[in-house]
């Protein structure tokens, strides 16, 4: 087997980038009018979900305050909402108790008939 040398990096055009993301989103029928910014918003929200500091998220995406708050993060003040929903205020992470339950095999087979294949 012959090993190929790495290719030299080429700039990806905006239209190619937009078109490829559009194809990826059309398969599961996800509509978005901000195709090239889809990953920006999701990465900011994922960082927020693990309690990253807003300043850290802003620096990671090189966004200013108006951009990050208006376009990429939700409007929920997580530090206020989590304790109101009954989650502990200490620590950074929490889990839902129902996620720790194992569903009966009979239910799994009804939901996912091909589970044994």
Secondary structure, DSSP 8 states (H G I E B T S, - for coil): -------------HHHHHHHHHHHHHHTT---S-GGGHHHHHHHHHHHHTT--HHHHHHHHT--HHHIIIIIS-S--HHHHHHHTT--SSSS----GGGG----HHHHHHH-TTTT-
